[in-house]
Structures are given as structure tokens and as C-alpha cells.
Amino acid sequence: MSTIPRENTAVLVVDMQRAFFDNTDSLGRSGVDVTPLRAAIPGTKRLIADARAAGVPVIYTRYVYHEGMVDFGPIRGIKAQDRVSSNSLGAGEAEIEIIDELAPLPGEIVIDKSRPSAFYGTRLEPVLTGLGIRNLVICGVTTNICVETTARDAGQRDYGTYVVRDAVAEFTAERNDHALFAIDWSFGETVFLDDVESSWGVSTAHVESRDYAIA
């Protein structure tokens, strides 16, 4: 069983936003079935509860484009053009918000980004420095894109990097497994919720881990 530091550690919750779980929002309307990503919700809910119980800071990220989609990047393919036209993940849209059952508490930090890495072009690293954070426990979606890219950047910056296997999700099992393999191979360590709870001396038996259902 892995040991995850409790001191100088933060939980980083990557992109647990409505757009990634509700097929009636822009990603779903563009033809992307987001249903598989809901698998990350119960584990992420449990990890957040663990962190709060252990006194470990929780930091969230949101994938959000600036007003006018000016930071969307090169428009490649019809789906990208459709997303620009529909202001997909655009500032001000309700779909960019963290889902209600994972909502940040007052004082918890939310970092907005417009690229897969939580480090690229954001205030994340100055925030971590200010908090004295040297270890990151990462969860969220999607494993192969934003979680892995963030873990790679964290590992290259010499943070202790831990990705929680039962608190992430990807569109396919193959992509999920490949991403976790790559993280373990060179950039960090993949762990389980049980490892976290054992390391931090917390129990979340009282936390309800139910599937997230869209009303």
C-alpha cells in the first residue's frame, strides 16, 4: 500500500464541471457522449471529504474560455467550429460550474484554465508556493487529457504527484489505462482512495458515494 504525505499536500480536483457530465450541455450537443465520465464523481466526492477531514487544502480547476472564445486556440474540425459557435465552456455559461455535490466551500480556491494543464497560463503555481504545497493528490476528468497533462507538469516541477485511480475517469477504458501507466512510469504514482485514507488516518464511512444523476 502506498503512503501519501499529509503535510505540505493539496488535493487538486480537475474540471469536475457540469459540461463534462450532462449530455444536454455543449459537449454532448457536439456529439461527445460524456456519460462514461460520471464514474469519477463518487471517488472524487469521497476524496474531497477525506481532504477536508484531514485538514488538507482542496483546490479546484475549471476549463473555461475567455469571453469571445479568444483563447480557444486553432479551430480544427467541424466539432471545434460548432463549439466556438455555441460558446462551449465559455465564460458566463452555466455549464462551466463545478457540479453541486462537489461545490467548493467558502475560501477554497478555484483556478480557471483554457488548456489541459492546470499549470499552463494560470495562477496555480504561485498559489501552491504561497500555501507551501509540495505534494499534489490529483483527481477528476479526463484521465488521458487534463489529469495526465497536469500530472506530467507537476512531476516535472518536482511536486510529489499522486493520481487517485478510483477518482478519475476517461471516455474509454483503454485511454484511462494508458494514461495511468504513463503517470506511473515516469511522472508520479497512481494510488487508491484506501491508500489516501490509510495514510491520512481518516475514515469516510459516513460519506454517501452514489452515482451522479442528471435530473
SULZI-V224078 format. One record per pair of residues at least 12 apart in sequence whose C-alpha atoms are under 10 Angstrom apart, sorted by sequence separation. I is the first residue (numbers start at 1). GAP is how many residues later the second one is. If there is no record, write none. Layout:
BEGIN
i:I gap:GAP
i:I gap:GAP
END
This chain:
BEGIN
i:20 gap:12
i:21 gap:12
i:22 gap:12
i:23 gap:12
i:72 gap:12
i:98 gap:12
i:111 gap:12
i:112 gap:12
i:138 gap:12
i:139 gap:12
i:151 gap:12
i:165 gap:12
i:168 gap:12
i:20 gap:13
i:21 gap:13
i:22 gap:13
i:110 gap:13
i:111 gap:13
i:138 gap:13
i:20 gap:14
i:21 gap:14
i:69 gap:14
i:70 gap:14
i:110 gap:14
i:137 gap:14
i:19 gap:15
i:20 gap:15
i:21 gap:15
i:22 gap:15
i:69 gap:15
i:72 gap:15
i:109 gap:15
i:136 gap:15
i:148 gap:15
i:165 gap:15
i:20 gap:16
i:21 gap:16
i:22 gap:16
i:68 gap:16
i:69 gap:16
i:72 gap:16
i:96 gap:16
i:111 gap:16
i:138 gap:16
i:147 gap:16
i:164 gap:16
i:20 gap:17
i:21 gap:17
i:68 gap:17
i:69 gap:17
i:72 gap:17
i:163 gap:17
i:20 gap:18
i:21 gap:18
i:69 gap:18
i:72 gap:18
i:109 gap:18
i:136 gap:18
i:21 gap:19
i:65 gap:19
i:68 gap:19
i:69 gap:19
i:71 gap:19
i:135 gap:19
i:136 gap:19
i:21 gap:20
i:67 gap:20
i:69 gap:20
i:70 gap:20
i:134 gap:20
i:135 gap:20
i:143 gap:20
i:163 gap:20
i:16 gap:21
i:66 gap:21
i:69 gap:21
i:91 gap:21
i:147 gap:21
i:162 gap:21
i:163 gap:21
i:16 gap:22
i:65 gap:22
i:68 gap:22
i:69 gap:22
i:137 gap:22
i:143 gap:22
i:147 gap:22
i:161 gap:22
i:162 gap:22
i:65 gap:23
i:66 gap:23
i:67 gap:23
i:68 gap:23
i:134 gap:23
i:135 gap:23
i:136 gap:23
i:137 gap:23
i:138 gap:23
i:139 gap:23
i:140 gap:23
i:147 gap:23
i:161 gap:23
i:16 gap:24
i:64 gap:24
i:65 gap:24
i:66 gap:24
i:67 gap:24
i:90 gap:24
i:134 gap:24
i:135 gap:24
i:136 gap:24
i:137 gap:24
i:138 gap:24
i:139 gap:24
i:140 gap:24
i:143 gap:24
i:144 gap:24
i:165 gap:24
i:166 gap:24
i:167 gap:24
i:16 gap:25
i:64 gap:25
i:65 gap:25
i:66 gap:25
i:67 gap:25
i:89 gap:25
i:134 gap:25
i:135 gap:25
i:136 gap:25
i:137 gap:25
i:138 gap:25
i:139 gap:25
i:140 gap:25
i:143 gap:25
i:144 gap:25
i:145 gap:25
i:162 gap:25
i:163 gap:25
i:164 gap:25
i:165 gap:25
i:166 gap:25
i:167 gap:25
i:63 gap:26
i:64 gap:26
i:65 gap:26
i:66 gap:26
i:116 gap:26
i:133 gap:26
i:134 gap:26
i:135 gap:26
i:136 gap:26
i:137 gap:26
i:138 gap:26
i:139 gap:26
i:140 gap:26
i:141 gap:26
i:142 gap:26
i:143 gap:26
i:144 gap:26
i:161 gap:26
i:162 gap:26
i:163 gap:26
i:164 gap:26
i:165 gap:26
i:166 gap:26
i:167 gap:26
i:62 gap:27
i:63 gap:27
i:64 gap:27
i:65 gap:27
i:133 gap:27
i:134 gap:27
i:135 gap:27
i:136 gap:27
i:137 gap:27
i:138 gap:27
i:139 gap:27
i:140 gap:27
i:141 gap:27
i:142 gap:27
i:143 gap:27
i:144 gap:27
i:160 gap:27
i:161 gap:27
i:162 gap:27
i:163 gap:27
i:164 gap:27
i:165 gap:27
i:166 gap:27
i:16 gap:28
i:63 gap:28
i:64 gap:28
i:116 gap:28
i:117 gap:28
i:118 gap:28
i:139 gap:28
i:140 gap:28
i:141 gap:28
i:142 gap:28
i:143 gap:28
i:144 gap:28
i:148 gap:28
i:155 gap:28
i:159 gap:28
i:160 gap:28
i:161 gap:28
i:162 gap:28
i:163 gap:28
i:164 gap:28
i:165 gap:28
i:166 gap:28
i:64 gap:29
i:116 gap:29
i:117 gap:29
i:118 gap:29
i:120 gap:29
i:125 gap:29
i:138 gap:29
i:139 gap:29
i:140 gap:29
i:141 gap:29
i:142 gap:29
i:143 gap:29
i:158 gap:29
i:159 gap:29
i:160 gap:29
i:161 gap:29
i:162 gap:29
i:163 gap:29
i:164 gap:29
i:14 gap:30
i:115 gap:30
i:116 gap:30
i:117 gap:30
i:119 gap:30
i:120 gap:30
i:138 gap:30
i:139 gap:30
i:140 gap:30
i:141 gap:30
i:144 gap:30
i:145 gap:30
i:148 gap:30
i:149 gap:30
i:152 gap:30
i:156 gap:30
i:157 gap:30
i:158 gap:30
i:162 gap:30
i:163 gap:30
i:164 gap:30
i:13 gap:31
i:64 gap:31
i:65 gap:31
i:115 gap:31
i:116 gap:31
i:117 gap:31
i:118 gap:31
i:119 gap:31
i:144 gap:31
i:145 gap:31
i:148 gap:31
i:152 gap:31
i:155 gap:31
i:156 gap:31
i:164 gap:31
i:13 gap:32
i:64 gap:32
i:116 gap:32
i:117 gap:32
i:118 gap:32
i:119 gap:32
i:125 gap:32
i:143 gap:32
i:144 gap:32
i:147 gap:32
i:148 gap:32
i:151 gap:32
i:155 gap:32
i:156 gap:32
i:164 gap:32
i:11 gap:33
i:63 gap:33
i:64 gap:33
i:116 gap:33
i:117 gap:33
i:118 gap:33
i:120 gap:33
i:142 gap:33
i:143 gap:33
i:144 gap:33
i:147 gap:33
i:154 gap:33
i:155 gap:33
i:13 gap:34
i:62 gap:34
i:63 gap:34
i:115 gap:34
i:116 gap:34
i:117 gap:34
i:119 gap:34
i:142 gap:34
i:143 gap:34
i:144 gap:34
i:145 gap:34
i:148 gap:34
i:149 gap:34
i:152 gap:34
i:153 gap:34
i:154 gap:34
i:155 gap:34
i:162 gap:34
i:13 gap:35
i:62 gap:35
i:115 gap:35
i:117 gap:35
i:118 gap:35
i:119 gap:35
i:143 gap:35
i:144 gap:35
i:148 gap:35
i:152 gap:35
i:11 gap:36
i:12 gap:36
i:62 gap:36
i:117 gap:36
i:118 gap:36
i:143 gap:36
i:144 gap:36
i:147 gap:36
i:151 gap:36
i:152 gap:36
i:11 gap:37
i:61 gap:37
i:117 gap:37
i:142 gap:37
i:143 gap:37
i:151 gap:37
i:60 gap:38
i:144 gap:38
i:149 gap:38
i:151 gap:38
i:11 gap:39
i:144 gap:39
i:148 gap:39
i:11 gap:40
i:148 gap:40
i:10 gap:41
i:11 gap:41
i:73 gap:41
i:9 gap:42
i:60 gap:42
i:71 gap:42
i:72 gap:42
i:73 gap:42
i:20 gap:43
i:60 gap:43
i:71 gap:43
i:72 gap:43
i:16 gap:44
i:17 gap:44
i:19 gap:44
i:60 gap:44
i:71 gap:44
i:6 gap:45
i:10 gap:45
i:11 gap:45
i:12 gap:45
i:13 gap:45
i:14 gap:45
i:15 gap:45
i:16 gap:45
i:17 gap:45
i:59 gap:45
i:69 gap:45
i:9 gap:46
i:10 gap:46
i:11 gap:46
i:12 gap:46
i:13 gap:46
i:14 gap:46
i:15 gap:46
i:16 gap:46
i:17 gap:46
i:58 gap:46
i:66 gap:46
i:7 gap:47
i:9 gap:47
i:10 gap:47
i:11 gap:47
i:12 gap:47
i:13 gap:47
i:14 gap:47
i:15 gap:47
i:16 gap:47
i:17 gap:47
i:32 gap:47
i:58 gap:47
i:64 gap:47
i:65 gap:47
i:66 gap:47
i:6 gap:48
i:7 gap:48
i:8 gap:48
i:9 gap:48
i:10 gap:48
i:11 gap:48
i:12 gap:48
i:13 gap:48
i:14 gap:48
i:15 gap:48
i:30 gap:48
i:31 gap:48
i:59 gap:48
i:60 gap:48
i:61 gap:48
i:62 gap:48
i:63 gap:48
i:64 gap:48
i:65 gap:48
i:66 gap:48
i:6 gap:49
i:7 gap:49
i:8 gap:49
i:9 gap:49
i:10 gap:49
i:11 gap:49
i:12 gap:49
i:13 gap:49
i:14 gap:49
i:15 gap:49
i:30 gap:49
i:58 gap:49
i:59 gap:49
i:60 gap:49
i:61 gap:49
i:62 gap:49
i:63 gap:49
i:64 gap:49
i:65 gap:49
i:6 gap:50
i:29 gap:50
i:30 gap:50
i:57 gap:50
i:58 gap:50
i:59 gap:50
i:60 gap:50
i:61 gap:50
i:62 gap:50
i:63 gap:50
i:64 gap:50
i:65 gap:50
i:30 gap:51
i:57 gap:51
i:58 gap:51
i:59 gap:51
i:60 gap:51
i:61 gap:51
i:62 gap:51
i:63 gap:51
i:64 gap:51
i:27 gap:52
i:30 gap:52
i:57 gap:52
i:58 gap:52
i:59 gap:52
i:60 gap:52
i:61 gap:52
i:62 gap:52
i:63 gap:52
i:136 gap:52
i:137 gap:52
i:138 gap:52
i:29 gap:53
i:30 gap:53
i:49 gap:53
i:52 gap:53
i:63 gap:53
i:137 gap:53
i:138 gap:53
i:29 gap:54
i:48 gap:54
i:63 gap:54
i:137 gap:54
i:27 gap:55
i:63 gap:55
i:26 gap:56
i:27 gap:56
i:30 gap:56
i:45 gap:56
i:46 gap:56
i:48 gap:56
i:61 gap:56
i:62 gap:56
i:26 gap:57
i:29 gap:57
i:45 gap:57
i:61 gap:57
i:26 gap:58
i:30 gap:58
i:41 gap:58
i:44 gap:58
i:45 gap:58
i:60 gap:58
i:27 gap:59
i:29 gap:59
i:42 gap:59
i:137 gap:59
i:26 gap:60
i:41 gap:60
i:42 gap:60
i:25 gap:61
i:26 gap:61
i:27 gap:61
i:41 gap:61
i:61 gap:61
i:26 gap:62
i:27 gap:62
i:25 gap:63
i:26 gap:63
i:61 gap:63
i:25 gap:64
i:26 gap:64
i:60 gap:64
i:59 gap:65
i:26 gap:67
i:25 gap:68
i:27 gap:68
i:59 gap:68
i:19 gap:69
i:20 gap:69
i:25 gap:69
i:26 gap:69
i:59 gap:69
i:19 gap:70
i:25 gap:70
i:18 gap:71
i:24 gap:71
i:25 gap:71
i:17 gap:72
i:22 gap:73
i:19 gap:74
i:21 gap:74
i:57 gap:74
i:19 gap:75
i:20 gap:75
i:18 gap:76
i:19 gap:76
i:20 gap:76
i:57 gap:76
i:17 gap:77
i:18 gap:77
i:19 gap:77
i:59 gap:77
i:17 gap:78
i:18 gap:78
i:19 gap:78
i:20 gap:78
i:21 gap:78
i:58 gap:78
i:17 gap:79
i:18 gap:79
i:19 gap:79
i:20 gap:79
i:58 gap:79
i:59 gap:79
i:60 gap:79
i:61 gap:79
i:16 gap:80
i:17 gap:80
i:18 gap:80
i:19 gap:80
i:60 gap:80
i:15 gap:81
i:16 gap:81
i:17 gap:81
i:18 gap:81
i:15 gap:82
i:16 gap:82
i:17 gap:82
i:18 gap:82
i:15 gap:83
i:16 gap:83
i:17 gap:83
i:63 gap:83
i:14 gap:84
i:15 gap:84
i:16 gap:84
i:13 gap:85
i:17 gap:85
i:61 gap:85
i:16 gap:86
i:17 gap:86
i:51 gap:86
i:16 gap:87
i:13 gap:89
i:47 gap:90
i:47 gap:91
i:48 gap:91
i:47 gap:92
i:44 gap:94
i:45 gap:94
i:44 gap:95
i:14 gap:96
i:15 gap:96
i:43 gap:96
i:44 gap:96
i:12 gap:97
i:13 gap:97
i:14 gap:97
i:15 gap:97
i:43 gap:97
i:44 gap:97
i:12 gap:98
i:13 gap:98
i:15 gap:98
i:41 gap:98
i:12 gap:99
i:40 gap:99
i:41 gap:99
i:40 gap:100
i:41 gap:100
i:15 gap:101
i:39 gap:101
i:40 gap:101
i:14 gap:102
i:38 gap:102
i:39 gap:102
i:40 gap:102
i:14 gap:103
i:15 gap:103
i:37 gap:103
i:38 gap:103
i:40 gap:103
i:14 gap:104
i:37 gap:104
i:37 gap:105
i:12 gap:106
i:37 gap:106
i:101 gap:111
i:99 gap:113
i:47 gap:117
i:10 gap:118
i:9 gap:119
i:47 gap:119
i:8 gap:120
i:21 gap:120
i:44 gap:120
i:46 gap:120
i:47 gap:120
i:10 gap:121
i:20 gap:121
i:43 gap:121
i:46 gap:121
i:9 gap:122
i:10 gap:122
i:20 gap:122
i:43 gap:122
i:44 gap:122
i:45 gap:122
i:8 gap:123
i:9 gap:123
i:10 gap:123
i:16 gap:123
i:17 gap:123
i:43 gap:123
i:44 gap:123
i:8 gap:124
i:9 gap:124
i:10 gap:124
i:11 gap:124
i:12 gap:124
i:13 gap:124
i:14 gap:124
i:15 gap:124
i:16 gap:124
i:17 gap:124
i:40 gap:124
i:42 gap:124
i:43 gap:124
i:44 gap:124
i:7 gap:125
i:8 gap:125
i:9 gap:125
i:10 gap:125
i:11 gap:125
i:12 gap:125
i:13 gap:125
i:14 gap:125
i:15 gap:125
i:16 gap:125
i:40 gap:125
i:41 gap:125
i:42 gap:125
i:43 gap:125
i:7 gap:126
i:8 gap:126
i:9 gap:126
i:10 gap:126
i:11 gap:126
i:12 gap:126
i:13 gap:126
i:14 gap:126
i:15 gap:126
i:16 gap:126
i:40 gap:126
i:41 gap:126
i:42 gap:126
i:43 gap:126
i:7 gap:127
i:8 gap:127
i:9 gap:127
i:10 gap:127
i:11 gap:127
i:12 gap:127
i:13 gap:127
i:14 gap:127
i:15 gap:127
i:39 gap:127
i:40 gap:127
i:41 gap:127
i:7 gap:128
i:8 gap:128
i:9 gap:128
i:10 gap:128
i:11 gap:128
i:12 gap:128
i:13 gap:128
i:14 gap:128
i:39 gap:128
i:40 gap:128
i:41 gap:128
i:5 gap:129
i:6 gap:129
i:14 gap:129
i:39 gap:129
i:40 gap:129
i:5 gap:130
i:6 gap:130
i:38 gap:130
i:39 gap:130
i:40 gap:130
i:4 gap:131
i:5 gap:131
i:6 gap:131
i:15 gap:131
i:37 gap:131
i:38 gap:131
i:39 gap:131
i:4 gap:132
i:5 gap:132
i:14 gap:132
i:15 gap:132
i:37 gap:132
i:38 gap:132
i:39 gap:132
i:4 gap:133
i:14 gap:133
i:36 gap:133
i:37 gap:133
i:38 gap:133
i:13 gap:134
i:36 gap:134
i:37 gap:134
i:12 gap:135
i:35 gap:135
i:36 gap:135
i:37 gap:135
i:14 gap:136
i:34 gap:136
i:35 gap:136
i:36 gap:136
i:34 gap:137
i:36 gap:137
i:12 gap:138
i:33 gap:138
i:32 gap:139
i:50 gap:143
i:54 gap:143
i:53 gap:144
i:56 gap:144
i:47 gap:145
i:51 gap:145
i:55 gap:145
i:47 gap:146
i:50 gap:146
i:51 gap:146
i:54 gap:146
i:46 gap:147
i:47 gap:147
i:50 gap:147
i:53 gap:147
i:54 gap:147
i:53 gap:148
i:54 gap:148
i:43 gap:149
i:44 gap:149
i:47 gap:149
i:51 gap:149
i:53 gap:149
i:54 gap:149
i:9 gap:150
i:12 gap:150
i:43 gap:150
i:47 gap:150
i:50 gap:150
i:52 gap:150
i:53 gap:150
i:9 gap:151
i:11 gap:151
i:12 gap:151
i:46 gap:151
i:50 gap:151
i:51 gap:151
i:53 gap:151
i:8 gap:152
i:9 gap:152
i:11 gap:152
i:16 gap:152
i:50 gap:152
i:49 gap:153
i:50 gap:153
i:13 gap:154
i:14 gap:154
i:49 gap:154
i:50 gap:154
i:5 gap:155
i:13 gap:155
i:49 gap:155
i:4 gap:156
i:4 gap:157
i:5 gap:157
i:46 gap:157
i:47 gap:157
i:49 gap:157
i:50 gap:157
i:4 gap:158
i:46 gap:158
i:49 gap:158
i:46 gap:159
i:2 gap:160
i:46 gap:160
i:46 gap:161
i:45 gap:162
i:46 gap:162
i:45 gap:163
i:46 gap:163
i:45 gap:164
i:42 gap:165
i:44 gap:165
i:45 gap:165
i:42 gap:166
i:43 gap:166
i:42 gap:167
i:43 gap:167
i:41 gap:168
i:42 gap:168
i:43 gap:168
i:41 gap:169
i:42 gap:169
i:41 gap:170
i:42 gap:170
i:39 gap:171
i:40 gap:171
i:41 gap:171
i:39 gap:172
i:40 gap:172
i:38 gap:173
i:39 gap:173
i:38 gap:174
i:38 gap:175
i:35 gap:178
i:4 gap:185
i:2 gap:187
i:4 gap:187
i:2 gap:188
i:3 gap:188
i:2 gap:189
i:1 gap:190
i:2 gap:190
i:6 gap:190
i:24 gap:190
i:1 gap:191
i:4 gap:191
i:5 gap:191
i:21 gap:191
i:22 gap:191
i:23 gap:191
i:2 gap:192
i:3 gap:192
i:4 gap:192
i:21 gap:192
i:22 gap:192
i:1 gap:193
i:2 gap:193
i:3 gap:193
i:4 gap:193
i:6 gap:193
i:7 gap:193
i:21 gap:193
i:22 gap:193
i:1 gap:194
i:2 gap:194
i:3 gap:194
i:4 gap:194
i:5 gap:194
i:6 gap:194
i:1 gap:195
i:3 gap:195
i:4 gap:195
i:5 gap:195
i:6 gap:195
i:2 gap:196
i:3 gap:196
i:4 gap:196
i:18 gap:196
i:1 gap:197
i:2 gap:197
i:3 gap:197
i:1 gap:198
END
